[in-house]
Amino acid sequence: MRLLVVSQYFWPENFRVNDLVTEFAARGHAVTVLTGWPNYPAGQVFPEFRADPAAFATFSGARVVRVPLLPRGQGGLRLALNYLSFALSGMLAGAWKLRGQHFDAIFVFEPSPVTVGLPAIVQRWLKKAPLAFWVLDLWPETLEAIGVVRSKKVLGMVGSLVSFIYRRCDLMLAQSRSFMPQIGRYAGATEVRYFPSWAEAVHEAGEAPPAPEVRAAPGAFTIVFTGNIGEAQDFPTVLDAAERVKTSAPQVRWIIVGDGRMAAWVQGEVQRRGLQEQVLLPGRFPVERMPSFYRHADALLVSLKPEPIFAMTIPGKLQSYLAAGLPILAMLDGEGASVVRDARAGVASPAGDARALAEAVLRLAATAPAERAAMGQRGRQVGAAEFGRVRQIDKLEAWLAELAAGARPGRAQEPQP
């Protein structure tokens, strides 16, 4: 198939869409990616891209078409302008750069913002190609949950935009079963199917050497967090738990690998709270390096704020953690916590509860190593069965082929257990 992938974020930024494009190209599909200038998460365009944009025009056999945008920078206004600039540039410059090209299907990767759908809708109209839209972040619910937008009027306007986009797609894909009814509220007659994330193969740690950026600490119990350091991950509560644990178990250390809009705040809080020996922030690294940080870990941390929208979410890192074969500390509500509990792959505590997270850490640290290893193995087995990479991409490939053949999905389907 000739596939167009539309994503505001793409390599050298670290997102699962990179893995998807790699696999589609390896399967013999002609893949084109419409994306922006790389600037996530630091908020500035990558210097290596500015120095040589042509070096980023292909990726794993796929063609990469980039349109200009305003970098994220700092602050809510700059972020809004970043979203708007990609949407406008993608619609206008994208239409020009892709002129004369034909596609069998269009696929949208939407972790946030939903406005990534606007350039895809333009291409759907111009190319007469069916459009599948993968929802990894629900708008306007997420905007309200993290406090970006509080005005009910503005939230209503965003909801109208979401409905406009969803109803012009041919297939909606939901990253969790809980997302499906929410998407259906806006999608009208567009069918909604359950399509969770998968773990990139690199997360199966194997024989990766321990990351040299982290000193060895024999006798320590080490918790590793990887990924975005943002509002949704509720680091105020995580640091509250770290303070509680320090009092009774100073040998517990937390390694926070990543970057994001709250990274500077976290670094400042670590200093203010005197947690320099307990909480380490080695910085941001490419996804290929994550297994080397896992080698330091006794447990892997995933956290989200206590908001109804996040209780519906299965964080993308959860699948990666399951594949790593290590116990999981989940400070989550809802569907994500259920995955951990049902798999018996670690310990889940309620979102936003520092005391419960601290108790979970101490309980897991006191668990026999053999039982912790069994938790990790059970998680790996469930991850392979429920979120296996090949299985998920096979499914998506079949759905896109169905769309390309002219079959149009109908009403939303109920999620299957």
JOCORNOR-V704486 format. One record per helix or strand. SS is the DSSP state (H for helix, E for strand). FROM is the first residue (numbers start at 1). TO is the last residue. If there is no record, write none. Layout:
<<SS;FROM;TO> <SS;FROM;TO>>
This chain:
<<E;2;6> <H;16;26> <E;30;36> <H;47;51> <H;53;56> <E;58;59> <E;62;67> <H;76;97> <E;105;110> <H;116;127> <E;130;135> <H;141;145> <H;152;166> <E;171;174> <H;177;187> <E;192;194> <H;201;203> <E;221;228> <H;235;248> <E;252;259> <H;263;272> <E;279;283> <H;287;294> <E;299;303> <H;308;311> <H;316;324> <E;327;331> <H;334;343> <E;346;349> <H;354;365> <H;369;387> <H;389;404>>
